[in-house]
Amino acid sequence: MIDFNTRKNRILALLAILGLAFVLRIILINKVPAGLQADEGVSLYHSFSLAETGRDPLGYSWPVHFSGFGWGENTTLAYILIPLVKLVGLQQIWPYRLFMVLLHLIFILFGYLLAKELFGSKIALLSSLFLALSPWDMVLSRLLFNVSLLPLLYMAGLYFLLKGIRHGRKWGFLWAGLIFSLSFYTYALSFLWVPLLLIILLIVFGNEINKLRKLDYLVFLVPLCILSLPIILFHLKTQTGILPNLTSWLNLSWPPLTVTRFNQVSFLGFAAYLWPIYFLRNYFLHFSPIFLLSNATLSIFPKALGITCLFSFPFLIFGLLAAIAKFRQQNYKLILIWLLLAPIPVAFTMESLPHPLRFINAMPVLEILMAIGFYPLYQYYLKLGDKKKYYLATFLIFIILNLGLYFYDFYKIYPQDSFLAFQGADQEITNYIQSNYAHYDKFIIPLNSEANLTPYNYMVYSEYPPLKVQQAKSIHLGGDFLVDKVEFKRGLTDLGEPNVKILYLVADITYQAKYHDRSVIKEFKDLKNKTIIWAIN
């Protein structure tokens, strides 16, 4: 049996886990997913525009937040992708997905370091293994979403802050302040979760925090507050209407929004007496076994998978019970309060619930609890005597079946069943437009197409020059979009003009009824060979 008490064996085990995580995440990385979701296209094209011109597609210099489609898009991912954009361009998407995979390997590493800080190396290795196998992280590690960066930022920030609080490391306070400030530019969830996380630390480590020096507070709070100020001013401007004249300062800019994302997704627009009902319902939805085990709800996830594996669920329950039994200990208290408060930010929203992206702050607390539950069961197994080989065989068969179905679903079923944006039709349509560009005066694409061909996706795949977008001011907030000859329309379009090619969803009855007498030039199919878009003239 491997002795994990030696540093060499622990390092080898961690490297093996990271290697497993890497292999699982790069299999079919160019095909799962094959296309770009709309938010991915926004981040990638903004990164391209900044890399080429130092301005976003609307012409704003180094914005603290993007306008996107009018309701905004966070900036962190676009900024950190700039060097890669300069290096590889936009001809291939898989290098960017590989970059995200590497960031998630660093996240698993910090998950290990955090669990080791709290529970020791054995629990840390187990929690890292559960993270390596996590369906939740498997999906997010391939996606070019700002929210995919949050697990790394939260884990690294918390780890460094604990190093400062528990061991007096001033560099821990500094790094925590820097990382948490970056999280505010990454996802608005941080404006609720980071204060909650600091409250949790105050509850659990109050005695240690009271012993800190004033310099410790300053080393943490000064970079946190100064670096967070631009994005705080942005949200104050857009949510409250104050600072209406704030548009730029030095090289930074604050672009306008037509509507804020918070106003779109929160329940605060409903009658106030319904707020507690919505909040409690939304909160408990995120502890539903169906959500955890078999349906993560969003179309970006495999349909038959939750955010955890079925075989790990018993360990989660045992870990939860063990943590409750040891609640007086600081490390267990931290994990339990973390779990209980994690759904609070997402509970204020009303869109696509339960929501695995807005519940991302619960990662890796679930995996740590699984490790806590697994370890005593393993200790008990060692005492079973002659019967233990039968228990081991039964358990291994169950794990192999569960993981086999999980991987078959992820690598075989998921690519064909994922929503159409991930199936690559948008790139095929872009290539078709480009190859026929000289033959037509206009290309009209409905924005409600399920194939998700958006202006930003089109500009990514065609590497459309950002300067032309900025000079033409062709990206209009909240309305139709015009990219040279390519027009993205929200409503039906009259085909009375000559030489107009329109691409629209074949399943849309309204479009079929209006254009049924037109000639079909080309059909675009999904991965099941079903026609989803046709080109007519």
C-alpha positions as CSV (number, residue, x, y, z in Angstrom):
1,M,0.0,0.0,0.0
2,I,1.3,3.5,-0.9
3,D,2.5,5.5,2.1
4,F,1.0,9.0,1.7
5,N,2.9,10.2,4.7
6,T,6.0,10.8,2.6
7,R,6.3,14.0,0.7
8,K,7.5,12.2,-2.4
9,N,4.5,10.0,-2.6
10,R,2.1,12.8,-2.0
11,I,3.7,14.8,-4.9
12,L,3.5,11.8,-7.2
13,A,-0.1,11.2,-6.3
14,L,-1.0,14.8,-6.9
15,L,0.8,14.8,-10.3
16,A,-1.1,11.6,-11.2
17,I,-4.4,13.3,-10.3
18,L,-3.5,16.4,-12.3
19,G,-2.5,14.1,-15.2
20,L,-5.8,12.3,-15.1
21,A,-7.7,15.6,-15.0
22,F,-5.7,16.9,-18.0
23,V,-6.3,13.8,-20.1
24,L,-10.1,13.8,-19.4
25,R,-10.3,17.5,-20.3
26,I,-8.4,17.4,-23.6
27,I,-10.1,14.4,-25.1
28,L,-12.0,15.7,-28.2
29,I,-11.3,19.2,-27.1
30,N,-11.8,20.5,-30.7
31,K,-15.2,18.8,-30.9
32,V,-16.7,19.0,-27.4
33,P,-17.9,21.6,-27.9
34,A,-17.5,22.2,-31.7
35,G,-19.0,25.7,-31.8
36,L,-19.1,28.9,-29.8
37,Q,-21.8,30.0,-27.4
38,A,-22.8,33.7,-27.7
39,D,-21.0,34.8,-24.6
40,E,-17.8,33.0,-25.7
41,G,-18.0,34.9,-29.0
42,V,-18.3,38.2,-27.2
43,S,-15.3,37.6,-25.0
44,L,-13.1,36.3,-27.8
45,Y,-13.9,39.1,-30.2
46,H,-13.4,41.7,-27.6
47,S,-10.0,40.2,-26.8
48,F,-9.2,40.3,-30.5
49,S,-10.3,43.9,-30.8
50,L,-8.3,45.0,-27.8
51,A,-5.2,43.1,-29.0
52,E,-5.5,44.8,-32.4
53,T,-6.5,48.3,-31.4
54,G,-6.5,48.8,-27.7
55,R,-10.3,49.4,-27.9
56,D,-13.4,47.3,-27.7
57,P,-15.6,46.9,-30.9
58,L,-17.6,50.0,-29.9
59,G,-14.4,52.0,-29.8
60,Y,-14.1,52.3,-26.0
61,S,-10.5,52.4,-24.7
62,W,-9.7,49.6,-22.2
63,P,-13.2,49.4,-20.8
64,V,-13.8,48.1,-17.2
65,H,-16.9,46.3,-18.5
66,F,-18.1,45.5,-22.0
67,S,-21.4,46.5,-23.5
68,G,-21.7,43.2,-25.3
69,F,-25.3,42.9,-26.7
70,G,-26.4,45.9,-24.5
71,W,-26.7,44.1,-21.1
72,G,-23.0,43.8,-20.5
73,E,-20.2,41.3,-20.4
74,N,-17.4,40.9,-17.9
75,T,-13.9,41.7,-19.0
76,T,-11.4,39.4,-17.2
77,L,-11.3,36.6,-19.7
78,A,-11.0,38.9,-22.7
79,Y,-8.0,40.7,-21.1
80,I,-6.1,37.5,-20.1
81,L,-6.6,36.0,-23.6
82,I,-4.9,39.0,-25.4
83,P,-1.4,37.4,-25.5
84,L,-2.9,34.1,-26.8
85,V,-4.9,36.0,-29.4
86,K,-1.8,37.8,-30.6
87,L,0.0,34.4,-30.8
88,V,-2.5,32.2,-32.5
89,G,-5.2,34.4,-34.0
90,L,-8.8,33.3,-34.3
91,Q,-8.5,30.5,-37.0
92,Q,-8.8,27.8,-34.3
93,I,-10.8,27.8,-31.1
94,W,-9.3,24.8,-29.4
95,P,-6.1,26.6,-28.2
96,Y,-8.4,28.8,-26.1
97,R,-10.2,25.8,-24.7
98,L,-6.8,24.3,-23.9
99,F,-5.8,27.5,-22.1
100,M,-9.0,27.2,-19.9
101,V,-8.2,23.5,-19.2
102,L,-4.7,24.6,-17.9
103,L,-6.3,27.2,-15.7
104,H,-8.6,24.5,-14.2
105,L,-5.6,22.3,-13.5
106,I,-4.3,25.2,-11.5
107,F,-7.7,25.4,-9.8
108,I,-7.5,21.7,-8.8
109,L,-4.0,22.4,-7.5
110,F,-5.3,25.2,-5.3
111,G,-8.2,23.0,-4.2
112,Y,-5.6,20.6,-3.0
113,L,-3.6,23.3,-1.2
114,L,-6.8,24.7,0.5
115,A,-7.9,21.2,1.6
116,K,-4.5,20.4,2.9
117,E,-4.4,23.7,4.8
118,L,-7.7,22.7,6.5
119,F,-7.7,18.9,6.7
120,G,-4.3,17.5,5.8
121,S,-2.8,15.9,2.7
122,K,-4.9,12.7,2.6
123,I,-8.2,14.6,2.5
124,A,-6.6,17.0,0.1
125,L,-5.6,14.3,-2.4
126,L,-9.0,12.7,-2.2
127,S,-10.8,16.1,-2.8
128,S,-8.5,16.7,-5.8
129,L,-9.4,13.3,-7.2
130,F,-13.1,14.1,-6.9
131,L,-12.5,17.5,-8.6
132,A,-10.6,15.7,-11.4
133,L,-13.6,13.5,-12.1
134,S,-16.3,16.2,-11.5
135,P,-18.8,16.7,-14.3
136,W,-19.3,20.2,-13.1
137,D,-15.6,21.1,-13.7
138,M,-15.3,18.9,-16.8
139,V,-17.8,21.1,-18.6
140,L,-16.7,24.5,-17.3
141,S,-13.0,23.8,-17.9
142,R,-13.7,23.7,-21.7
143,L,-15.8,26.8,-21.9
144,L,-14.7,30.4,-22.6
145,F,-16.9,31.8,-19.9
146,N,-15.8,34.4,-17.4
147,V,-17.6,32.4,-14.7
148,S,-15.2,29.5,-15.5
149,L,-12.5,31.6,-13.9
150,L,-14.2,32.0,-10.6
151,P,-13.3,28.6,-9.0
152,L,-9.6,29.4,-9.4
153,L,-10.0,33.0,-8.2
154,Y,-12.0,32.0,-5.1
155,M,-9.8,29.1,-4.2
156,A,-6.5,31.0,-4.6
157,G,-7.9,34.0,-2.8
158,L,-9.2,32.0,0.1
159,Y,-6.0,30.0,0.4
160,F,-3.8,33.0,0.5
161,L,-6.1,34.8,2.9
162,L,-5.9,31.8,5.3
163,K,-2.2,31.8,5.0
164,G,-2.3,35.4,6.2
165,I,-4.8,34.8,9.0
166,R,-3.5,31.5,10.4
167,H,0.2,31.9,9.8
168,G,0.8,35.7,9.6
169,R,2.0,35.6,6.0
170,K,1.7,39.2,4.7
171,W,2.2,38.1,1.1
172,G,-1.0,36.0,1.7
173,F,-3.0,39.1,2.5
174,L,-1.5,40.9,-0.5
175,W,-2.3,38.1,-3.0
176,A,-5.8,37.6,-1.5
177,G,-6.5,41.3,-2.0
178,L,-5.3,41.3,-5.6
179,I,-7.2,38.1,-6.5
180,F,-10.5,39.0,-4.9
181,S,-10.4,42.4,-6.6
182,L,-10.0,40.6,-10.0
183,S,-13.0,38.5,-9.2
184,F,-15.2,41.6,-9.3
185,Y,-14.3,42.1,-12.9
186,T,-14.9,38.4,-13.7
187,Y,-18.5,37.9,-12.5
188,A,-21.1,40.0,-10.6
189,L,-21.7,37.1,-8.3
190,S,-18.5,38.2,-6.5
191,F,-20.1,41.3,-5.2
192,L,-22.3,39.1,-3.0
193,W,-20.0,36.1,-2.5
194,V,-16.7,37.8,-1.5
195,P,-18.3,39.8,1.4
196,L,-20.1,36.6,2.5
197,L,-16.8,34.7,2.4
198,L,-15.1,37.4,4.5
199,I,-18.0,37.1,7.0
200,I,-17.6,33.3,7.1
201,L,-13.9,33.8,7.9
202,L,-14.7,36.4,10.6
203,I,-17.2,33.9,12.2
204,V,-14.8,30.9,12.1
205,F,-11.4,32.6,12.7
206,G,-12.6,35.6,14.8
207,N,-10.0,35.1,17.5
208,E,-7.1,34.9,15.0
209,I,-8.4,37.9,13.1
210,N,-8.6,40.0,16.3
211,K,-4.9,39.4,16.8
212,L,-3.9,40.7,13.4
213,R,-2.0,44.0,13.1
214,K,-3.3,47.1,11.4
215,L,-0.7,46.6,8.7
216,D,-2.2,43.2,7.9
217,Y,-5.6,44.8,7.3
218,L,-4.0,47.4,5.1
219,V,-2.0,45.0,3.0
220,F,-5.3,43.2,2.2
221,L,-7.8,46.0,2.0
222,V,-5.8,48.7,0.1
223,P,-5.2,46.7,-3.1
224,L,-8.7,45.2,-2.8
225,C,-10.4,48.6,-2.6
226,I,-8.2,50.5,-5.0
227,L,-8.3,47.9,-7.8
228,S,-12.0,47.3,-7.3
229,L,-13.0,50.9,-7.5
230,P,-13.4,51.2,-11.3
231,I,-15.8,48.3,-11.6
232,I,-17.7,49.4,-8.4
233,L,-18.1,52.8,-10.1
234,F,-19.4,51.1,-13.2
235,H,-22.1,49.2,-11.4
236,L,-23.1,52.3,-9.3
237,K,-23.4,54.2,-12.6
238,T,-25.5,51.6,-14.4
239,Q,-27.7,50.4,-11.4
240,T,-28.3,53.7,-9.7
241,G,-27.9,56.3,-12.4
242,I,-25.4,58.3,-10.4
243,L,-22.2,59.5,-12.0
244,P,-23.9,59.9,-15.4
245,N,-21.0,61.8,-16.9
246,L,-18.4,59.2,-16.0
247,T,-17.3,57.8,-19.4
248,S,-13.5,57.7,-19.2
249,W,-10.5,58.4,-17.0
250,L,-6.9,58.1,-18.1
251,N,-7.0,55.1,-20.5
252,L,-10.0,53.4,-18.8
253,S,-13.6,53.8,-20.0
254,W,-17.1,53.0,-18.7
255,P,-19.3,52.0,-21.6
256,P,-23.1,52.4,-21.4
257,L,-25.6,49.6,-21.1
258,T,-29.2,49.5,-22.4
259,V,-30.2,47.3,-19.5
260,T,-28.3,45.7,-16.6
261,R,-28.0,41.9,-16.4
262,F,-29.0,42.1,-12.7
263,N,-32.3,43.7,-13.6
264,Q,-32.9,41.0,-16.2
265,V,-32.4,38.0,-13.9
266,S,-33.2,39.1,-10.4
267,F,-36.7,38.7,-8.7
268,L,-36.5,42.3,-7.3
269,G,-38.8,43.4,-10.1
270,F,-41.7,41.4,-8.7
271,A,-43.9,42.3,-5.8
272,A,-41.9,42.6,-2.5
273,Y,-44.2,40.2,-0.6
274,L,-43.1,37.4,-3.0
275,W,-39.4,38.0,-2.4
276,P,-39.0,35.6,0.6
277,I,-41.0,32.9,-1.3
278,Y,-38.8,33.2,-4.4
279,F,-35.6,33.3,-2.3
280,L,-36.4,30.2,-0.2
281,R,-37.5,28.2,-3.3
282,N,-34.4,29.2,-5.3
283,Y,-32.1,28.5,-2.3
284,F,-33.3,24.9,-1.8
285,L,-33.4,24.1,-5.5
286,H,-29.7,24.0,-5.4
287,F,-29.6,21.1,-2.9
288,S,-32.0,19.0,-5.0
289,P,-30.7,15.5,-5.6
290,I,-31.9,15.8,-9.2
291,F,-29.8,18.8,-9.8
292,L,-26.8,17.3,-8.0
293,L,-26.9,13.9,-9.7
294,S,-28.9,13.8,-13.0
295,N,-29.9,17.2,-14.4
296,A,-27.7,20.3,-14.2
297,T,-30.5,22.2,-16.1
298,L,-28.5,24.3,-18.5
299,S,-28.2,23.3,-22.1
300,I,-24.4,23.7,-21.9
301,F,-24.3,20.6,-19.7
302,P,-25.0,17.0,-20.7
303,K,-28.6,16.2,-20.3
304,A,-28.2,13.1,-18.1
305,L,-25.6,14.5,-15.8
306,G,-25.8,16.6,-12.6
307,I,-23.0,18.5,-11.1
308,T,-21.6,15.5,-9.2
309,C,-21.2,11.8,-10.0
310,L,-23.7,9.2,-8.6
311,F,-21.0,7.1,-7.0
312,S,-19.7,10.0,-5.0
313,F,-23.1,11.0,-3.5
314,P,-22.9,8.6,-0.6
315,F,-19.5,10.0,0.3
316,L,-21.0,13.5,0.2
317,I,-23.8,12.5,2.7
318,F,-21.3,10.8,5.0
319,G,-19.0,13.8,4.8
320,L,-21.8,16.1,5.6
321,L,-22.7,14.1,8.7
322,A,-19.1,13.9,9.8
323,A,-18.8,17.7,9.4
324,I,-21.9,18.3,11.4
325,A,-20.6,16.0,14.2
326,K,-17.3,18.0,14.3
327,F,-18.9,21.4,13.8
328,R,-17.0,22.9,16.8
329,Q,-13.7,22.4,15.0
330,Q,-12.8,25.5,12.8
331,N,-12.1,23.6,9.6
332,Y,-15.4,21.8,9.6
333,K,-17.3,24.9,10.7
334,L,-15.8,26.7,7.7
335,I,-16.9,24.0,5.2
336,L,-20.5,23.8,6.6
337,I,-21.1,27.5,6.7
338,W,-19.6,27.8,3.3
339,L,-22.0,25.2,2.0
340,L,-25.0,26.8,3.7
341,L,-24.3,30.3,2.4
342,A,-23.2,29.3,-1.1
343,P,-26.7,29.4,-2.7
344,I,-27.5,32.9,-1.3
345,P,-26.3,34.9,-4.4
346,V,-28.0,32.7,-6.9
347,A,-31.2,32.6,-4.8
348,F,-31.8,36.3,-5.8
349,T,-32.1,35.3,-9.5
350,M,-35.1,33.9,-11.5
351,E,-33.4,32.5,-14.6
352,S,-32.7,28.8,-15.4
353,L,-32.9,27.5,-11.9
354,P,-31.2,25.7,-10.3
355,H,-28.2,27.3,-12.0
356,P,-24.8,25.5,-12.1
357,L,-22.9,28.6,-13.1
358,R,-24.2,31.0,-10.5
359,F,-23.8,28.2,-7.9
360,I,-20.1,27.9,-8.8
361,N,-19.0,29.3,-5.5
362,A,-19.9,25.9,-3.9
363,M,-17.0,24.3,-5.8
364,P,-14.9,22.6,-4.3
365,V,-16.8,22.4,-1.0
366,L,-18.8,19.5,-2.3
367,E,-15.7,17.7,-3.3
368,I,-14.0,18.3,0.1
369,L,-17.1,16.9,1.8
370,M,-16.9,13.8,-0.4
371,A,-13.3,13.3,0.6
372,I,-14.2,13.8,4.3
373,G,-16.9,11.1,3.9
374,F,-14.7,8.7,1.9
375,Y,-11.8,8.6,4.3
376,P,-13.5,7.1,7.4
377,L,-15.4,4.6,5.2
378,Y,-12.1,3.5,3.8
379,Q,-10.7,3.1,7.3
380,Y,-13.7,1.0,8.2
381,Y,-13.2,-1.1,5.0
382,L,-9.6,-1.9,6.1
383,K,-11.0,-3.5,9.3
384,L,-13.4,-5.9,7.5
385,G,-11.0,-8.8,7.2
386,D,-11.6,-11.5,4.6
387,K,-14.9,-10.1,3.3
388,K,-13.3,-6.8,2.2
389,K,-12.4,-8.1,-1.2
390,Y,-16.1,-8.7,-2.0
391,Y,-17.0,-5.2,-0.9
392,L,-14.2,-3.8,-2.9
393,A,-15.2,-5.7,-6.0
394,T,-18.9,-4.6,-5.7
395,F,-17.8,-1.0,-5.2
396,L,-15.4,-1.0,-8.1
397,I,-18.0,-2.5,-10.4
398,F,-20.4,0.3,-9.4
399,I,-17.8,3.0,-10.0
400,I,-16.7,1.5,-13.3
401,L,-20.4,1.4,-14.5
402,N,-21.1,4.9,-13.3
403,L,-17.9,6.4,-14.8
404,G,-18.4,4.4,-18.0
405,L,-21.9,5.9,-18.5
406,Y,-20.7,9.3,-17.5
407,F,-17.8,9.3,-20.0
408,Y,-20.0,7.8,-22.8
409,D,-22.6,10.6,-22.2
410,F,-19.9,13.3,-22.1
411,Y,-17.9,12.3,-25.2
412,K,-20.5,10.5,-27.3
413,I,-24.0,11.8,-26.5
414,Y,-23.3,15.3,-25.3
415,P,-21.8,16.6,-28.5
416,Q,-24.9,15.6,-30.5
417,D,-27.5,16.6,-27.8
418,S,-25.9,19.9,-26.7
419,F,-27.6,23.0,-27.9
420,L,-26.9,24.0,-31.5
421,A,-24.4,26.7,-30.7
422,F,-22.0,24.0,-29.6
423,Q,-22.4,21.9,-32.7
424,G,-20.4,24.1,-35.1
425,A,-23.0,25.2,-37.5
426,D,-22.1,28.8,-36.9
427,Q,-18.6,28.3,-38.3
428,E,-20.0,26.4,-41.3
429,I,-22.4,29.3,-42.0
430,T,-19.7,31.9,-41.6
431,N,-17.5,30.0,-44.1
432,Y,-20.4,29.7,-46.5
433,I,-21.0,33.5,-46.3
434,Q,-17.3,34.2,-46.9
435,S,-17.1,31.9,-49.9
436,N,-20.1,33.6,-51.5
437,Y,-19.4,37.1,-50.3
438,A,-18.9,38.6,-53.8
439,H,-22.1,37.1,-55.2
440,Y,-24.6,38.9,-53.1
441,D,-25.4,42.4,-51.9
442,K,-26.7,41.4,-48.5
443,F,-26.9,38.4,-46.1
444,I,-29.7,38.5,-43.6
445,I,-29.6,36.3,-40.5
446,P,-32.4,36.1,-37.9
447,L,-31.0,36.8,-34.4
448,N,-33.5,34.3,-32.9
449,S,-31.9,31.4,-34.7
450,E,-31.3,28.4,-32.4
451,A,-28.0,27.9,-34.3
452,N,-26.8,30.9,-32.3
453,L,-25.0,32.6,-35.1
454,T,-24.5,36.0,-33.5
455,P,-22.6,39.0,-34.8
456,Y,-19.7,38.3,-32.5
457,N,-19.4,34.7,-33.5
458,Y,-19.5,35.7,-37.1
459,M,-16.8,38.3,-36.6
460,V,-14.6,35.7,-34.7
461,Y,-14.8,33.1,-37.4
462,S,-14.3,35.6,-40.1
463,E,-11.6,37.5,-38.2
464,Y,-13.5,40.7,-39.1
465,P,-11.2,43.7,-38.7
466,P,-12.1,45.5,-35.4
467,L,-11.2,48.9,-36.9
468,K,-13.9,48.5,-39.5
469,V,-16.4,47.8,-36.8
470,Q,-15.3,50.8,-34.8
471,Q,-15.3,53.1,-37.8
472,A,-18.7,52.0,-39.0
473,K,-20.2,51.9,-35.5
474,S,-22.2,48.9,-36.9
475,I,-22.8,47.1,-33.6
476,H,-26.0,48.8,-32.2
477,L,-27.0,48.1,-28.7
478,G,-30.4,46.5,-28.2
479,G,-31.4,46.4,-31.9
480,D,-30.3,45.0,-35.2
481,F,-26.6,44.4,-36.0
482,L,-24.9,45.2,-39.3
483,V,-21.5,43.9,-40.1
484,D,-20.8,45.2,-43.6
485,K,-23.0,43.1,-45.9
486,V,-24.1,40.8,-43.1
487,E,-27.2,42.0,-41.3
488,F,-28.5,40.3,-38.1
489,K,-32.3,41.0,-37.8
490,R,-34.6,40.5,-34.8
491,G,-37.8,40.5,-36.9
492,L,-39.0,39.1,-40.2
493,T,-37.4,40.6,-43.3
494,D,-39.1,41.4,-46.7
495,L,-37.2,39.8,-49.5
496,G,-38.3,42.3,-52.1
497,E,-34.7,43.4,-52.8
498,P,-32.7,41.5,-55.4
499,N,-29.6,39.5,-54.5
500,V,-30.5,38.9,-50.9
501,K,-29.6,35.7,-49.1
502,I,-31.4,34.9,-45.9
503,L,-30.4,32.1,-43.4
504,Y,-33.1,31.0,-41.0
505,L,-34.1,28.2,-38.7
506,V,-36.0,25.5,-40.6
507,A,-38.1,24.5,-37.5
508,D,-39.4,28.1,-37.2
509,I,-43.0,27.9,-38.5
510,T,-43.3,31.6,-39.0
511,Y,-40.2,31.7,-41.3
512,Q,-41.4,28.7,-43.2
513,A,-44.8,30.2,-43.8
514,K,-43.3,33.5,-45.1
515,Y,-40.6,32.1,-47.4
516,H,-41.9,28.7,-48.4
517,D,-41.9,29.6,-52.1
518,R,-38.2,30.6,-52.1
519,S,-35.5,28.4,-53.5
520,V,-33.3,26.5,-51.1
521,I,-29.7,27.1,-51.9
522,K,-28.1,25.2,-49.1
523,E,-29.0,23.3,-45.9
524,F,-27.0,23.4,-42.7
525,K,-27.3,20.4,-40.4
526,D,-26.6,19.5,-36.8
527,L,-24.5,16.6,-35.7
528,K,-27.5,14.3,-36.0
529,N,-27.8,15.2,-39.7
530,K,-31.0,17.2,-39.1
531,T,-31.4,20.4,-41.1
532,I,-31.5,23.4,-38.7
533,I,-30.8,26.3,-41.1
534,W,-31.3,26.8,-44.8
535,A,-30.1,29.5,-47.1
536,I,-32.7,30.8,-49.5
537,N,-32.7,33.6,-52.2
